[in-house]
Amino acid sequence: MAHQRKKITVVGAGFVGSTCAHWAATKELGDVVLVDINDGAAKGKALDLFEASPVEGFDSKVTGTSDYKDTAGSDVVIITAGLPRKPGMSRDDLLATNAKIMKSVCEGIREHSPKAVVIVVSNPLDAMAKVAMDTLGFPRERVIGM
C-alpha cells in the first residue's frame, strides 16, 4: 500500500504563517498550501519556499493560493491570519476585527477540510480559539490554541 503524504494548510502569509510553512516543508511534514487573502503574497512566498527546496534538501510541494478549494482534504490547518497588534493597542482591541477574519477562515476550512486538526495562532488567542471551535463545529480535541 502506497504511503500518502500529509497535506498541511497554513492560513496567513505574513511572518508567522510564512515561517510555519517554511518549517513544515523543511521538516517534510507534508505538502504545504499557503493561503492568504492576498493571492500574490501567498503565491510569491510559496514560490520562494519551493525554490529553496533543492538548497535545503526537502521535497515537500509548496503552493500558494487565495482559494480554499486548493486546501481540500488538509490533514492539518494552521491559522495565523489576523491583523497584528499595533503599538498602544491592547489584545482586546483586536477582538472584533480578528473574530470576523477567524470566522471567514473557519468557514472555508469547514467546507473543504472537515476532518482536519486546526491549530490557531491568532490573537487574542483564547477568544480566537473559541471562535474557531464554534464556527468549525469540530470536536474540541481537533481545535488547538497555540
Kinemage of the C-alpha trace (Angstrom):
@kinemage 1
@onewidth
@group {chain A} dominant
@subgroup {mainchain}
@vectorlist {calphas} color= white
{ca met a 1} P 0.000 0.000 0.000
{ca ala a 2} L 1.448 3.363 -1.025
{ca his a 3} L 2.087 5.961 1.636
{ca gln a 4} L 0.070 9.118 1.092
{ca arg a 5} L 1.783 12.360 2.017
{ca lys a 6} L 0.019 14.600 4.533
{ca lys a 7} L -1.426 17.941 3.472
{ca ile a 8} L -0.796 20.961 5.671
{ca thr a 9} L -2.521 24.283 5.104
{ca val a 10} L -1.167 27.492 6.606
{ca val a 11} L -3.633 30.390 6.539
{ca gly a 12} L -1.916 33.775 6.572
{ca ala a 13} L 1.224 34.512 4.552
{ca gly a 14} L 2.671 37.038 6.977
{ca phe a 15} L 5.790 36.482 9.062
{ca val a 16} L 4.329 33.810 11.351
{ca gly a 17} L 2.497 31.978 8.562
{ca ser a 18} L 5.474 32.014 6.211
{ca thr a 19} L 7.718 30.722 8.977
{ca cys a 20} L 5.265 27.901 9.803
{ca ala a 21} L 5.040 26.969 6.126
{ca his a 22} L 8.832 27.029 5.811
{ca trp a 23} L 9.422 24.698 8.751
{ca ala a 24} L 6.585 22.335 7.809
{ca ala a 25} L 8.127 21.998 4.340
{ca thr a 26} L 11.731 21.781 5.556
{ca lys a 27} L 10.866 19.057 8.067
{ca glu a 28} L 8.881 17.271 5.318
{ca leu a 29} L 5.785 17.058 7.495
{ca gly a 30} L 3.720 17.062 4.311
{ca asp a 31} L 2.870 19.115 1.266
{ca val a 32} L 2.118 22.719 2.204
{ca val a 33} L -0.582 25.062 0.938
{ca leu a 34} L -0.071 28.698 1.945
{ca val a 35} L -3.345 30.670 1.871
{ca asp a 36} L -3.736 34.425 2.069
{ca ile a 37} L -6.394 36.934 1.091
{ca asn a 38} L -3.608 38.497 -0.995
{ca asp a 39} L -3.183 35.864 -3.702
{ca gly a 40} L 0.090 37.390 -4.933
{ca ala a 41} L 1.668 37.280 -1.480
{ca ala a 42} L 0.678 33.644 -0.961
{ca lys a 43} L 1.928 32.562 -4.383
{ca gly a 44} L 5.144 34.584 -4.118
{ca lys a 45} L 6.107 33.285 -0.683
{ca ala a 46} L 5.209 29.729 -1.667
{ca leu a 47} L 7.374 30.028 -4.767
{ca asp a 48} L 10.290 31.316 -2.673
{ca leu a 49} L 9.933 28.327 -0.334
{ca phe a 50} L 9.572 25.845 -3.171
{ca glu a 51} L 12.650 27.193 -4.949
{ca ala a 52} L 14.640 26.766 -1.726
{ca ser a 53} L 13.852 23.041 -1.658
{ca pro a 54} L 16.920 21.887 -3.652
{ca val a 55} L 19.206 24.019 -1.490
{ca glu a 56} L 17.620 22.983 1.804
{ca gly a 57} L 17.154 19.380 0.702
{ca phe a 58} L 13.419 18.817 1.094
{ca asp a 59} L 10.867 17.509 -1.369
{ca ser a 60} L 7.631 18.859 0.080
{ca lys a 61} L 5.434 20.531 -2.504
{ca val a 62} L 4.650 24.156 -1.572
{ca thr a 63} L 1.850 26.106 -3.245
{ca gly a 64} L 0.192 29.460 -2.619
{ca thr a 65} L -3.413 30.488 -3.155
{ca ser a 66} L -6.300 32.634 -2.009
{ca asp a 67} L -8.860 29.911 -2.788
{ca tyr a 68} L -9.858 27.482 -0.049
{ca lys a 69} L -10.745 24.888 -2.709
{ca asp a 70} L -6.980 24.356 -3.069
{ca thr a 71} L -6.813 23.318 0.593
{ca ala a 72} L -9.357 20.500 0.228
{ca gly a 73} L -8.584 17.419 2.273
{ca ser a 74} L -5.975 19.040 4.513
{ca asp a 75} L -4.909 16.942 7.479
{ca val a 76} L -3.713 19.935 9.493
{ca val a 77} L -4.623 23.616 9.184
{ca ile a 78} L -2.562 26.266 10.971
{ca ile a 79} L -4.372 29.609 11.206
{ca thr a 80} L -2.076 32.614 11.571
{ca ala a 81} L -4.426 35.089 9.856
{ca gly a 82} L -5.449 38.302 11.561
{ca leu a 83} L -4.391 41.873 11.997
{ca pro a 84} L -1.227 42.351 14.034
{ca arg a 85} L -1.315 44.373 17.225
{ca lys a 86} L 0.000 47.882 16.742
{ca pro a 87} L 1.832 49.925 19.407
{ca gly a 88} L -0.598 51.081 22.068
{ca met a 89} L -3.251 48.524 21.109
{ca ser a 90} L -4.473 46.004 23.601
{ca arg a 91} L -5.192 42.439 22.589
{ca asp a 92} L -8.866 43.185 23.207
{ca asp a 93} L -8.745 45.946 20.564
{ca leu a 94} L -8.154 43.199 18.004
{ca leu a 95} L -11.088 41.082 19.105
{ca ala a 96} L -13.903 42.245 16.805
{ca thr a 97} L -11.783 42.518 13.661
{ca asn a 98} L -9.903 39.266 14.121
{ca ala a 99} L -13.097 37.418 15.099
{ca lys a 100} L -14.580 38.306 11.679
{ca ile a 101} L -11.408 37.117 9.960
{ca met a 102} L -11.356 33.889 12.003
{ca lys a 103} L -14.992 33.145 11.228
{ca ser a 104} L -14.417 33.612 7.491
{ca val a 105} L -11.300 31.411 7.534
{ca cys a 106} L -13.051 28.673 9.511
{ca glu a 107} L -15.996 28.601 7.119
{ca gly a 108} L -13.561 27.779 4.296
{ca ile a 109} L -11.845 25.124 6.399
{ca arg a 110} L -15.115 23.522 7.478
{ca glu a 111} L -16.284 23.269 3.867
{ca his a 112} L -13.074 21.919 2.330
{ca ser a 113} L -11.231 20.104 5.157
{ca pro a 114} L -13.859 18.786 7.570
{ca lys a 115} L -11.504 16.172 9.075
{ca ala a 116} L -8.553 18.492 9.746
{ca val a 117} L -6.886 19.233 13.042
{ca val a 118} L -6.845 23.027 13.364
{ca ile a 119} L -4.132 24.966 15.188
{ca val a 120} L -4.985 28.601 15.953
{ca val a 121} L -2.073 31.043 16.262
{ca ser a 122} L -4.056 34.322 16.089
{ca asn a 123} L -4.579 36.945 18.785
{ca pro a 124} L -6.248 37.282 21.177
{ca leu a 125} L -5.633 33.545 21.272
{ca asp a 126} L -8.231 32.345 23.777
{ca ala a 127} L -11.039 34.221 22.032
{ca met a 128} L -9.879 33.219 18.539
{ca ala a 129} L -9.666 29.541 19.507
{ca lys a 130} L -13.238 29.763 20.824
{ca val a 131} L -14.471 31.490 17.638
{ca ala a 132} L -12.733 28.785 15.600
{ca met a 133} L -14.240 25.957 17.629
{ca asp a 134} L -17.741 27.448 17.464
{ca thr a 135} L -17.555 28.194 13.723
{ca leu a 136} L -15.991 24.877 12.749
{ca gly a 137} L -18.211 22.701 14.903
{ca phe a 138} L -15.290 20.281 15.268
{ca pro a 139} L -14.690 18.308 18.476
{ca arg a 140} L -12.567 20.314 20.898
{ca glu a 141} L -9.644 17.895 20.638
{ca arg a 142} L -9.278 18.947 16.973
{ca val a 143} L -9.073 22.709 17.637
{ca ile a 144} L -5.864 23.746 19.383
{ca gly a 145} L -4.774 27.212 20.503
{ca met a 146} L -1.026 27.775 20.383
